[in-house]
Amino acid sequence: MTNPVRLAVVEGGEAVEAAAWEGDEAVSPDSPELELLLADIARDAEARRQPGQEGHPWRALTLIRQARLGALRLPRKSGGGGASLRELFGVVIRLAEADPDVAHILRAHYLLTDEFLRAPAGAVRDERLRRVAAGEIFGNAYTELSTKAVGDYRFETRLSPDGDGYRLNGTKYFSTGTLYADWVFVTASLEDGSPAGAIVPTSRPGVRIVDDWDGIGQKYTGSGTTHFDDVRVEPDEVAQRDTATQFNALAQLYLHGVIAGILRSVTSDAAALLHGRARTFSHAAAARPPEDPQLLQVVGELSSSAFAAEAIVLAAADAQDRAFAAAVDGAVDPALGHEASLRAAQAKVVVDALALEAASRLFEVGGSSAARQSAQLDRHWRNIRTLASHNPALYKARAIGDYEANGRELPRNAYF
């Protein structure tokens, strides 16, 4: 078993108390150790919301490495938690409830882990899975700011031949999680223009990570700029990518798992607001806010929205599981891949709108005092808005409508 003990972690020259995790097994979806880990991460997030204490979740990432939460999807016999994709999303939702930044930071890691698991057997695959099992974290460097259309797998970042290997040059933006990662997956173009990927250590000479993300939400996800200046890439660190037949539904649905977790916090904050109010309006329906039927109705509706979002995400995750189970040598069955993409897109169209409305309605429960900056209740809306903006819902709705009305399949690109 994996058991927590206490230790001191040095962050920025200061020692802070944290949990250490000892044992032969990674945490699993049903393990009591997971409950302790999530509680510890939630306490850390609460502490970092206090005035003057704002900052990055370094401590949470230390705990995650020690508990090997990143190995959740690996089979137990391989040192993992043995989770299905549905179970993974269940954990992501709860992790986002504890700290949505931390859940978002692990997005690229879990996506890459699934790619490793689907890959054909071999020494390279085995080595990557061994690193996941050991608690190492993988980040991403996908996005570029250029005139090329978003999602079409054409990159200005280049992999150029260099002896028996390559040199990597380019700049990536919105590199969520890479600030905290041990490895980074970089998308690039080969000399003939075909897309490829490379996985290199974040500590390798020429890799420069800049913490310059200034979004209105998800502020400490490390979603900044990553520069690659003549970075050496070994032959076994390069991966050709099948972009013609693959959807990217897991990446899209993951964001809504995070949003579903935030909605859990919206509900609990609404209940806390009611009990934290010492007075109400003279024309209110009850003398005390916790007994006011109109305010209770709002809380009930927020709770129902959180439940609906979670149920939608988990139902879409079932389609992901079916596609994963049928994959052969990394290739997903086209029909099952399309179903998974469709369910993820449908989830987005509904969950985005539902969540943004819920995060706004939270303020109906608290009155004007809830709008104080020190209450930080606006963080839920800002975080949801930031996550939802990754991929506009109107394009998803149009593509779904085209499929339903005209039978045209969803696009096969990075955003579906």
N, C-alpha and C positions, 0 to 999 in steps of 0.2 A: 504493500500500500504506500501511498504518498502522504506524508504527515507534515503539518506545518510546525515550525519552530520560529523563535524570534531571533533577529539579528539586526545589526546596524548596517545601513547602506549609506555610502558617502555620495552626496549629490552637491555639486558646486562648492565643495570644501566643507560641507556640513553633514554631520551624521544624523540620520533619521531612523526611527524604528520601522522595521518591515518584517514580513513573514518570510521565512525560508522554507523550501519544500524538499523533503528528503524521501527517497524511496525509489523503487524500480519501475513504477508505473506513472504514466502521465494521467492527469485528471481526465475524467470521463463525464458524459452528460448526467449520469446518475450517481456520481460520487459525492459524499458529504464534503470532501475537500473542495469541490467546486463552489459549494455554498460559502465556505470560509473565504475563498479567493475573491468571489464577487463582493462579499461584504467588505473585505479589506480595500478593494478598488473603489467601492462606493464611498467609504470613509475618506480615502485620499482625495477623491473628487470634491467632496464637501469641504474638506480643509483648504483645497486650492481655490475655492470660490470665496473665501474670506478676504476682506480688504487687505491689500498688501501681500497676500499669499498666492496670487495668481501665477500660474506657470505651467510648464510642461509636465506630463504624467510619467516622468522617468521612473518613479517608484513603481507604478503600476506595470510598466514594461519589464522591470526587474522581476517582479512577482510572476508575470506571465511566462518569462523564460524559465524560471525555476520550476514552476508547476507544469511546464511544457504544454500549455494550453494550445499552442500552435500546432501540436501533433494530434489534435482532437479527431481529425478525419482518418488518421492512419489506423490500420488494423491493430488490435491489441498485441498480436504476436510480433508486430513490428515496432512495438514500443509506443503505440498511440492510444487514443481514447476509444477507438472503434465506432465513431459516430457516423450515422447516415447524414445525408444533407438536410433532411428534416430536423434531425437532432442538432446539427450544427446551427441551423437557423434559430432553433429554440435557445441555444446558448448565446448566440449573437444578440438576440432580442433582450435577454437578461443582462448581458454585458453592456448594452447600450443604455439600459435603464440605470445601471451603476455609473457609467461614464461613456457618453456617446462618442467622445473623441477617441477613446481607447478602442472601442468597437470598430470605428472607421479606420483607425491606424492598421488594423489587421486584415483589412479587405484584400489587398493585393496578396498577402501571405496565403490566405485560404484559397484564393483563386489559383495561385501557382501550385499549391499543394495538390489541388485536384488535377491540374495538368500533369504533375509528376505521377500521380496515381494512375492516370489513364495511359501514360506513355508506355511504349513497348519495353519489355524487360531488357535489362542491360546494366553495365557497370555505372554509367552516368546516372541513370534513373536511381539505382540503388544508393549512390553516394548522396544525391540530393535528398532522398527520403531519410537517409541516416542523419543528415543535418537537421531536418525538420524534427525528427524524433529526439534529437539532442537539445531541442529548445531554441535553435537559431531562427531568426526572423528574416523574412524576405520582403523587400519593398518593391516599388515600381517606378519606372521612368518611361511613361508612354507618351504623354501629351506634348505637342509642340504648338507654338504660336506662329502660324504661317498662313499663306493664302490657300493652302490645300484644304479640301473639304474634310470636315471632321468625320472620322470613323472609316476612312477608305484605305487605311493601311499604306499610305505613302508618306515617307519620312525624309526629313532633311538630315537627320543624324545618320552618319555613315559608318559602315564596317568595311575597312579597306585592308587588303592583303598585306601581311607583314611577316615574311619568312614562312614558317609553318603555322602562323596564327594570323591575328588581325590587329588593327588599331581602330579604336572607337573615338569618334569626334562628333560633338553636337551638344545641344542644350535642351533640356526638358523642363516642363512646367507642371505645377499641380502634382508633385511627386509624393502623394499622400503616403505617410508611413516610413518613407525612406530615411528620414532623419533619425529614426529609432532602429533601423534595420541593420543586420549583419551583411546582407546580400541585396543586390538590386537587379531586377529584370529590366533590361533596356530594349525598346523596339528601335529598329534601324533599317536602313536599306543597304543591300549589297551593291556592288559596282554595276550590276545589270538592272538595278532598280527593284528587284524582288525583295519582299519584306523578310526580315529575320529578327531574331532576338538573341540577346547575350545576357548571361547571368554572371556578374562579377562582384567581388567583395566591395563593400562601401569604403573600406580602408585602403583600397588599391591606389597607388600614385596616379594622379590625374582626375580622380573622382572628387568633385567639390560640391558639397551640399550646402545650400544657402537657406536659412530659415526666414524667408521673406513673405510667407503667406499672410495676407491682410484681409481675409474674408470676414463678413459680418457674423458668421457662425462657424462651428467646428474649428475654433481658433487655434487649438493646440494639436492638430493632426499632423503638423510638419509638412503641409501641402505646398512646399515652396519649390524653388528652382534647383535643378541638379545639372552641373556642368561636367562634361566628359572631354578632357583635353589630352588627346593622344594616349588613351588608356589601352594598355596591352590586354588582349583577349586571347586566351588559349583555345585551341581547336575544340576541346570538349566543353567549352563554355558557350558555344554558339548553337542555336536551335533554329532550324527552318520552321516556318509557320504555315499551316494550311489555313489560308484566309478565305478560300473560295467556298468551302462547304460548312464552315463552323459558325454557329451563333455565339453570342457572348452573354447569354441570359443570366448566368450565375453572378457576374459582376453587377448587372443591373438590379437583380432582386436583392442582392446584399444590402444596397442602400436603403431598401424599404424595410429590411430587417432592423436596421439601425433606427429608422423612423418609428417603427412599431415599438421599440424599446423606449424611445423618447415619450411616446404617448402614455406608456405606463407611468412615467414620472409626472406627466401633466395631470393624470388622475390623482396620484398621491399628493401632489402639491395642492390640488383643488380641495381635497379633504382637509389638509393641514390648514389651508387658508380659512376655512369655515371655523375651525376650532381656535384659530389664532385671533379672531375678531372679537373685540370686547364690546362692541356696540353695533347697532344696525340703524336703518332709517325708521323714522316715526311712522311711515306709511307702509312698512314691510309687512309681510304676511305672518310673521312670528316675532317674538321678543328677542330671540337668540338666533344668530345665523345658522347654527347646526340643526335647528328645528324648522327652518324656513322651507316650506315645500317647493317654492320656486327655485331656490338655490340648490336644494337637493336634486331637483330635476336636472339642473345643469350638470351636476356631478355625475348623476346616473347616465346622462348622455355622453359625457366624456369617457366614462368607464366603458360604455358600449362601443364607442369609437375605437378605443384601444383594443378591445376584444376583437372587433371586426378586422382591424388592420392586421393583428397577429394571425387570425384565422386565414385571412387571404394570403399572407406571406407563406404560411406553413402549407397551405394547399398548393401554392405555386412551387414550393420546395419539393413536394411529392413528384411533380413532373420532372424536376431536375434529377431526382433519384432514379426515375425510370430511364431517363436518357443516359445517365452515368452507368447504370447497371448493364445497358446494352452496348456500350462502347467496345470496340475491338481495335487494339493497337492504337489507341488514342483517337480513333475516328468515331464520332457519335452518329447513330442512325439518323438520317435526315428528317424523317417524319417525327421522331421523338424529340430531336433538337428543335424542330419548329414548334412543337407543342410546348416545350419548356420556354421558348422565347415568347410565344403568345401569352402564356400564363403570367410570365414576369411583366410583360407590357400591360396586360389587363390590370395586374396588381398596381402598377404605377399610376395608371389613369385614375383609379379610385382612391388609393391611399394618399397620394399627394394632396388632393382637394380635401379629403376628410381630415387629414392631419393638420393642415394649415388652419382650417376652421376651428378645430379643437384647441389649438395653441392660442388662438385669439379669444375664444370663449372662456378660457381659463380666467380672464380678467373680470368677467361678469360675476364671478364668485367672490372676488376679493374687494371690490370697490376701488376707490382712488388710491388707497394705500398700497394696493398690489402693484401699482404703476411706479412705485419708487425704484430708482435705479439700484439701490442697495438690496432690494428683494430679488433681483436678477431673474424674474420670471419671464422676461422677454427672451431669455436665452433659448427657450424651447422653440419659439417661432423662428428665431434667427437660425438655429441649427437645422430645423426642418426645411426652411427656405433654401439654405445652402445645399443640403443634400438633394432636394428636389430639382435644383437648378442644374444638376449634372447632365440632365437629359430631358429636354422639353416634353411635357406630357402631350401637347397638342399634336406633335408628330407621331407619337405612339398611337393616339386615338385615331388619327387619320389612317395609319397603316392597318390598324385592327379593322376599321370600317371597310377599307378596301378589300381585306381578306374575306370578311363576312359577306359583303355585297357582290364582289367580283371574283373571289377565289384566288386573288394574287397573294402569294406568300409574303411574309415579312422580309425586310432586307436582311441579307447576311453580312453584317458588319459589326464593328466594335460596340455599337450602341443598341443592338438587339440580341 
